[in-house]
Amino acid sequence: MVTCRSFLFTVITVISVTLSGCRSTSTATADTHFERGEYFEAQRNYRKAYNNLSARNQRKRRGEIALRLAACYTRLNRPANASAMLRNALRYGQDSTGIYLRLAQSLHDEGKYADALGIYNRFISIAGENDIAAGGIAGCRMALDRNSVTRYRVRRADMLNMHRSDHSPAFAGKDFSRIYFTSTNEHSAGTGHSGITGQKNGDIWMSDRNELNEWTRPEPAEGYINSPHDEGTPAFTPDGQTMYFTRARQEADRTSGLEIWVSRRSDALWSEPEPLEIAETGSLCNFAHPAVSPDGRRLYFSSDMPGGSGGYDLWMINLEHKGTPVNLGDKINTPGDEVFPVVRDDSTLYFSSDGHPGFGGLDIFKAVRTAPGNWKVSNMYSPINSSSDDFGIVFTTGECGYFSSNRGDTRGYDHIYEFRLPQLDIAITGHVDDTDGYAVSEAMIRIVGDDGSDRRNRVRDDGSFGFRLDPGIRYAMLASAEGYLNARQEFKTDTTEEDALYEVGFTLAPVGHPIVIDNIFYDFDKATLRPESRNALDSLAAMMRDNPTITVELSAHTDRIGSDTYNIDLSLRRARSVVGYLVDEAGIDPRRLTAKGYGKSRPMTVTPRLARQFPPFVEGTSLTPGFIESLTSEQERDTADQINRRTEFEITSVDFY
């Protein structure tokens, strides 16, 4: 079945003038075929006339016919041939500005985006700003943008393609075990070959899944649907018992246009179909590409009936009480063609268009209803879309399904492609340690997302954990373990369509165990806090505000130098300086704080964290005066004294009220 593609108004004007003013016996037959929409037969006859003309003496006439050939090739989805003929038309003196616009579109449809951009801009420099050219430029730039490639995976569905045009897949019922589609293969029931496409008239075919979940060899649809005429684009009611489809009846001397027909299933056969009466338009209009809403109440379709935006528009009619068809509006419809609608749910519609900016030919678009009568339309990008015609998408489960495309086929034949969107590999891994660097193997991790997800799991023996995530979700994570304060972190996963691995670490503060406060500094041999201590103390204050029921002992320690009495006094004054800051500057209740000075009585034991920070010292070593004095390096002795000079806090209770 021929797909619906509109000519630009400029090209239509050029061709109309040519046909009416320059008709000759050499092209009379071709002109008749063209006017009837029989583009394959028209191009055959135009080609003969073109080849019979002398390139030297009949340049003008050759240019006129080249332009007509280009129009035929465009309709036959052969953009390379169309581009060549348009260039010939210019070479032979056809000087209509619209030819540049059509040439840009043909190059666009070939996927020659850089060349097309140049011609679009040349057209604008001659004719001025133009909405169609602007849309073409936007489409070419989009196609050249690396961000216009999605994660979809696409491949030809070989078992559903039969060496001619196969397109417009549809499922009858909700189990996706039987697929129907249009085919023009040589075993179709149509008599003769279509003057429109040069192919045999299309029929509706079907295939079932076998026990291995593979498609079986396609067969003609059962019953009385197929005829000598052209049938295609099936669509089904939710129960799978009623089929709507497109039929193009062709008589000996005319084509009746596109109509929507309906058939009902009875005794495992499809009944003799009847035409669906949609609207009284007062003129010959085309109705094609039916799509039934999920509730079975509405029929969406494509038509060139009056009242639209131009070309083919998408319309909707209520199947229960008919009434006047409703145009889907200018958010969806353009002066180009909007065709092959598919309704996925109450607010999501897919369709193809050559009027919205795209990769070339027909592109598949997704439209999401944002309000009554309002839609947000987005291009599905590559590899779903290509420079060729892409249309007739249908979904199975999730982001998987089938669609039609004539990409890579120089004859313009359509084929059925399978697509799927692989699941993103987004994960978060992490580790839970205590403040000394030991793994908290009994910790529990809870992760809550703003999408409603709520999961929890115990960490592994080494304190590690991992979770799978979804893109664009804000998560809150909580690490907890008996005998420790809880720790919390928040983050949001990226919305980019790519795999990602996030990493997070939790450090749990133990209850009843001293914890070194890093980066606390005093003036030499004094208890006065230096300004660079503020950040560390503010962090401690924040932890106490986050845990309002804990009480804390603040203790200070000195190195081995000096008397016990002196070091006890100095360390106590330093501890009191810390308490004073937390009370006076940070507003912590003084009843929750105790100051202690231990002098040099409690030498530090090397923790895993200290061992990583100071490799000369082995984990578990106590930095006693005797050990320090045994060190041969003065630098190592100084480092050990530095480690012993510290300020610590210890959570003494968790029930302060």
N, C-alpha and C positions, 0 to 999 in steps of 0.2 A: 504494500500500500504506500502510495506516495505520501511523504510527510509534507506538512503545510509550511511553506516559506514565502514571505512577502517580498516583493520588489520595493526598492526605495521609490519614493514618488518621482524623483528625478529620472530614474531609469524607465519607469513606466511611461512617463511623458515622451521620452526619446523613442521608445519602441512603438508607442501608439502613433506618433507622427510618421514614423517610418512605414508602418503597416498600412496606414490610410493614404499616405501621399506617394509612396514609391512602390506600390504593389506591381508586380510583373508576372508574366506567365511562368517565368523560371522559378518563382517562389510561391506561386498561388497555392499549391498543395501544402507546402510547409506552413504558410500563413494560416491556412484553415486549421491544420493540426494545432498550431500554437494557440489560436483563439479558443480552441476547445480544451486546452490544457494538456494536450497529448505531446509532451515535450520530447519524448524519445523519438517519436515519428517525425516531429518537426525538425529536430537536429539532424536526422538522417537526410532529409530533403534539403535543408539549408546547406549541409556540408557538400552535397552534390553540386548545388548551384554555385557555391563558393569556389570549389575546385575547377569549375568550368569557366570561370572568369579570369581574364588576363590581369596579372599583378601590375603590368605596366600601363595598360590602356584603360582599365576599368577600376581604377583605384577607389573612386567614390562609392561605386556599387559594392565593391568588395568590403569596404568599411562598414556599409549599412548591414550587410549580411553577417559580418563578423560580430556586430553588436547583437544581432538576433541569436546567433549561435551562443554567445556568452550568456544570454538570458536563459536559453535552454539548459546549458551546462550547470548554471547555478541551480536551477530547479532539479536537476538530476544528481546533485551533490557531487559534482566533479569540478572543484574550484581551480585546480591547476589548468584544466582546459578553458575554464571561464577567464582566468587571468591572461592566458595566451591570446584569446580572441579579443579581449578588451584592449590589450596592447596593440594588436593588429588594427583594431578600429581607430585608435589614436594615430597609428602610423599611416593609415590610409585617409586621414583627413577628418575623421569625425571629431569635432571640437567641443562637444557638449561638456560643460563643467561636471555634470553628473557622472560621466564616465570615470573620472578620477575617484569619485566616491565609491563607485561600484568596484573599481580595481582595488582600492584599499580594502574593501570588504572581502574580495576574493583572496587577496594575499593573507588577510586575517584568517580566513577559513582554511588556508593552506598551512597555517601555523608559522608563516613568515612575518613575525610580529614587528621586527625592526623595519623591514621593508614597508609593511603596512603603515607604520607610524609616519614614515616619510611621506607617503602618498596622502594620508589623511591631512597632514599639515600643509601639503601643497594645495589640496582642495580648499582648505580654510583660507589660505593666503589669496586664493582667487575669488572664492565665493563669500568669504566672511564667516563669522561664527555660525555653527550649525549643530543642532542637538544630536543628530545622528552621528556626525563625525566625532563630536565630543564623546559620545558613548563608545564609539569604536576605539578612540584613543585610550579611554579609561580601561577598556577591555584588554587592549594590547599591553598596557603597562601592568595590569594585574597579572596577565599571563607570564610576563617577564620577571615578576616579583617572586623571589624564592619563598616568600611566606605564603604563596598561593598553592602550596603543595601540602596535602593532608596525609594522614597515616593510613588512609584506606588502601587496601590491596585489591587489585583488579586483575582478572584473567578471563579468557574466553571460556564459555560454558560449552565445550566441544560436543557433548552429547545432545545439546539442544539446537545445534546449527547444522543445516542441511544443504550447504553449498550454494544457496541463493540468498535472498533477504529473509532473515528471521528476526522478529522484533516484538515488542510490546507484551512481555510476559505478565501473567496474572494467575492468582491462585483461587481455586474454588473451595470454599471452606476455610477453616482455621488451623488445620493440621499440616498444611503445606506439603501434603503427600502427592498432590496432582497439580501440574502446572499447564496452563494453556498459553498459546502464543500465536502470532501471525507468521505464516511462511508462504513464500512464493516458489517453493521447490517444484521440481518437474512432475511430482506425483499429485499436485494439487488438482482440485476438481475444475478449476477455471478453464474455460475454453480459450484458446489462442493466447496471445501475449498483449499486455497492456500497452497502448500507445502512449500512455503517460510515463511509464518507467522502463519500457522495453522488457520487462519481466512478465512471467506468467501471473495472472490474477491471483491474489492472495487468498488463502484459506486459513481457518483456525485449526490448529493442531494441538495435541496434548501429549503429555508424558507422565508416567507414574514412577514413584520411587520403589525400588525392589528391596529385598530383605537386607541388602548391604548398604541401603540408603543412597543408592546410585540411581540416576535417571535412566529409564528404559528407552528403547528406540521409539521416537515419536510416531504417533499415528494421527490420522484425521479425527477431529472431534466427532463423537458419536451422535447420530441423529441427522437432522435436516437443516443444519445451519449453513453448511457450505453449498455454494451454487456456482454457476458459470461466471457470476459477477465477482467483484473484489470484496472480500471480507477480512476484518482484522480488528485489532485493539479491543479484545474482550475485557469485560468487567463483570463482577458478580455481587449479588446481594450477600449479606453476612452468612445466611444459611447455605449458600452455594447452589440454590435451586433456581435462580433466575440469572440469565446472562444478558447483558447489554453489549452490543458490538457495533462497529461501523461497517457500512456497506456502500460501495460505489457501484451503482448500476450503470452499465454501458450499453447503449443501443448502437445500431449500425451507423447512425449519422449524428449521434450526440452522446454526451456524458451527462447524466442527471445530477451529478454532484454527490456530496457525501451526506449520508443519512444514518441515524441511529436506529437500530432494530433491536427487538427483544425476543428472547426465546425462554421457555420454561422446561425444566427437567421433569420427565415422566417415564417411568419404567426404564430407567437407566439410559434414556435417550433424550436429546434436546429436541424440542418440538419445532414444527414449522414456524419460523420467525415472522413477526409482524413489525411494520415500521412504527416507531414511537412518534406520536404527534407532539411536538414541542411548542411551536409558536406559529401564528399566522403573521407572516412578515410582508406579504404582498409582493415578494420578489424571490427569485431563486437564491436561496442561501444554503450554506453548508453547515451540517451539524456532525461532529465527529468526536472521537476519543472520550467515551463515557467513563465516569468513575463514580462509584456508589459510596456514600458516607458510611461509616462503621455501624450506625444505627439503622441503615437501610431506608432512611426517609428522604434523602436528598440525592439528586443526580447532578454531578458536575460534568461539564462538557466544553468543547471548543467550538466556536462558531464565528463566522464573518457577518452575522446578522446586524442590521442597523442598530445604532445606539452604543456602539463600542468605541474603543480608543483608536481603532484602525487595525487592518490585518485581521488575524484571528484573535479573539478574546476568550477568556474563561468566563463561563456563566454557570448559574446554579438554578435548578428548578425543584420544587417540592413534589415528590412522587406520589404523595397521598392525595393532594387536592389540586395538583398541577398548578394552574395560575400562570402569571407572567414570569418569564425567566429574569433572574437578577444578575446583573453584571457585577463581577467581583471587585471592580473599582480600579482606579489608576495607580494604586500601590503595587498591584499585580500586573495589570494590563498596560501595554505600551502601544505606540504606532506600529510596532512589529508584530510578530506572531507569538501568542502564548498558547501552548498546545500540550496534549498528553498529561492531563492532571491525574494525580493519585492522592487520595485522602487517607492519611494515616490515622488520625484521631480527630477529635472535635476541634482542635486548634492548630493542626499541622497539615499543610498541603504542600505537595511537591508538584512541579510542573516544569516544562521546558519552554525556553524563550530565545528568540534572536533579537529582542528589543532591549533587554537589560544588558549592561556591560558584561561581556563574557569572553571565552577563549576562542570563539569562532563557531559558526553554524548555530545549531541549537545547543544551549547549555541547560543543565538541570539545576533548578533553584528550589530552595526550601523557604516556605512562607509560614510564619508563625503568627496567629491571630493575637494581637495585643489589646484589642478593644473591638466592639461591634463595628464592622466595616473597615477596620484598620489592620494592616498586616506589616510585619517586618520581613523583608525579603533578603535572602543571602545566597550568593553563588556557592555551590558545593565544591568548587575548586578542582584541581587536578589531584589524583588521576581519574576521578569520576567524570570530569569534563575534559574535553580535548578540543583541538581546532576543528573537528568534524561535528556531525550531529550526534548529540547524546540525549536520550529521551526514554520515556516509558519505564521509570524506576518502580520497583516493587520490593517490599521488605518481607523477610521471614521473621526471625526473632532478633531483637537488639539491632545493631547496626550492620546487618547482613542482608543480602538479597541479590536481585538481578536488575539489569537495565539493558538498553539497546544502544548501539553505536555503529557508525560506519567508518570508524577510525581505521586507518591503515588499509583500506580497500579502495583501489583506484577506480573500481566500477561503480562505487557509491552504494554497494550492497550493505544492508544492515545486518548486524550479528548480535547475539545475546551474550552479555558478559555477567560474570559473577563478581560480587564485591563483598568485602568484609572489613570491619574495623578492628584490628587486633587490640586486645586489652592493654592499656598503658601499664608499664611496669614502674609504679611509683611506690616507694617504700621508705620507711624510716627505721634506722637502726641506732642503737645506743648502748650505754653502759651505766650501771648504778654502782657508785663507790661511796665509801665513807670519806670523811675529811682527811684521813691519813692515807687514802689511796687503796684501801682494801675493798675488794668486791663485796657488795651486800647481796649475798646469794638468796636471801629470803625475801627480797623486795618484790612488791607487786606494782605493776604499771597499769594505769587506767587511761584510756584515750577516748575523748568525747569530741565529736564533730558537730558543726552547726547544721549538718544535713540530717541530724537525728541519730547518727551512729553512736554506739557506746560499747566499747570493748575493754576487756582487762585480761591480763595474763601475768604469770609469775616469771621472773627473769630466770635465765639459765644459771648453772652452778658458778659460772665465771662472771655473773652479774650482767650479761648481755641480754638484749631483747631486740625484737623486730616486729613491725606491723606493715601490712599493705594499706595504701592510702588511695584516695580519689583526688583528681585535680580540682583546684579552685575551692577547697574546703578549709575553713578555719578550725583548727584543732586546739584543745586544751589537754595537756598531759599531766598526770599526777603520779609521782613515785612515793611509795610508802613502805614502811617496814616497822615491825615492833621494836621499840627501843630507840627510834629515830624520829626526828621531825620530818614532816612531809615536805616534798619539793615539787614545785609546779612550774611549767613552761607553756607558752602559747606560741603558735606559728600558723601560717597559712600556706598551703601548697600552691604552686604556680599554676596558672591556667594555660600555659603553653602546651601544645600537643606533642610532648616528647617524654621519654622515660626520665625518671629523676630518682635520686637516692639522697635522702636527708639524713643527717646525723645529729644526735643530741646526747648530752651527758648530764647525769644527775649526780649531785654530791649531797648525801644525806648527813645531817648533823646528828651525832649520837647523843643520847641522854645519859648523863653521868660519866662523861669522858671528856677530858680537856681538849680544846681545839685551838690551835695556834691562829692568831689573827695576823695575817700578813700585812706588811707595810705600815706598821706602827713605829713612829720615830720620835725620839726625845732629844733635847739638847744634851750635849756631852756632860755626863756626870750629874745630870739634873732630872727632875721629874716633869719638866715643861714639855708639853706635846708640840711637835713641830707641825706647821700648816699642811704638809703633805700627808699627814695621818688622817685628815678629814674624810677622804673617800672611803677608807676601810671602816671607820667608825660609823659613818652614815649607813653603810651596808649592814652592819651589825644592828643598828637601830631599826632599819627596815625589817629585818628578820624578826625582831622582838615585836614590832607592830603587827606583823603577819601572824604571829603566834602569841596572842595576848595573855595566855595562861602560864607561860614559862617564867621561871626565875633563873637568874644567871649569876655565877661567881666570876668576877674579873680578877685574874691573877697576873702578876709580873714576876719575871725571873731574870737573874743576872748571870754573868760568867763566873769563872773560878777565881778571878783576881779580887783581892781585898778581903777584909774580915767578914765573918758571918754577920756580926751586928750591923756593920755599915750596909752590907748588901740587903739585909732584911728591911732596914729602914728605907733605902733607896727604892727597892721594888714595891714596898707598900705605898710610898708616895706616888709612884708611877701608876699603880693600879687605881688609886684614888683620883688621879688626873683623868683617867679614862671614864670612871664612873661620873665624875663631874661633868665631863663633856656630854655624856649620854643624857644626864638629867637636865643640865642647863641649856644645851644647844639643841638636843634632839627631842626633849620633852618626855623621856621615859620615866615612869613612876619609880622613885628611889627605893621603894619597898621591894622592887623586883631585882635589885642589884646589890651585890656584896663585893667589897674590895679585899684582896688578900695579897700579901707580899711574901714570897718564898725564898728570896735571895738566890743562893747557889745550891740549895738543898735538893732540888729536883732536876738533875741533868736530863737532857732530852734523849729519848731513844729514837734511833733512825727508823723512820717509816718508809714504806715504798715510795711515797711522794718525794721525801728527802733524798732517798737513794737515787732516784732518777735525776733530781736536781743537782746533787753533789756526788758524782760517781765514785770518788775515793772512799766513801763511807758505805759500809755494808748494812743492809736492812737488819734491824734488830740490835745493832750495836748501841750500847749506852755510852754517851759522851761524858764520862766521868773525868775528874781531874787527872786520875792516873792514866786513863786511856789517852787523853789529850797530850800529856807530857811525854808519852811513849812515841808520839808521832815525830818522824825525823824532819819533816818539812815545816818551816815556820808558817808558810801559807796555809797548810792544812790545819795547824793549831789555831791560827786566826779564824779560819772558817768554822771550826768546831765551837770556838768561843762565841762567834756571831750567831750560830744556831741556838746556843743556850740562852742568849740574850733575847727574850721573847715575851710577848703578851698573849695570854690565852683566855678563852671563856669556856665555862662548863655549865651545861644546863643542870640545875640542881633539883628542879621540880617542874611538873607540867600542870599543876592544879591551883595556880594563883588566881584568885577572884577578887 
